[in-house]
Amino acid sequence: MTKTVLQLVALGIVLLLAQVICNKIVLLDVATPIVFIYLILRLPVYFSKNWTYTIAFVLGFIVDLFNNTMGMNALSCTLLAAMRRPVFEAYFTRDDDMSNPMPSIASLGVGGYLKYMSTMVLAYCTILFLIQAFSLHDIVLTLCRIVASSALTVLLLFGIDTLVSTQREERL
């Protein structure tokens, strides 16, 4: 258990540092990679709700401090944490062989993990970019940002998970 906690803390620090760098990257003025939410997606599904909300809020708040975005990421991350279990249970039954699954390609398979991750990333990007726009004045640009950032983030998170899973398999 302690080893898992230390791995999650190390992963969180690395992802936050990567996010600080990724915040400076905006492709075609619409797509921003959002990598730090990978930690929220990777937490064990039946992890304590209080800890999940706390971790999500703190991650979002730290990103807000670096971006000067006044709580937008904290709110989006907290809502993402609230959606984790219902989204997971919508795609996967509890009868599966997993007592407390940690969502990954290895545990859910490529198709299942992509469905789960895509839904969560799309929800996060939708919440974040609608809060940032705070109006429907330029809805086309907002929708382009949601779709482009979601697609870029899913690709990056899929790559990160592939690397993490490959490294874990090599150690075993």
Order of alpha helices (4+ residues) and beta strands (2+ residues): alpha-alpha-alpha-alpha-alpha-alpha-alpha
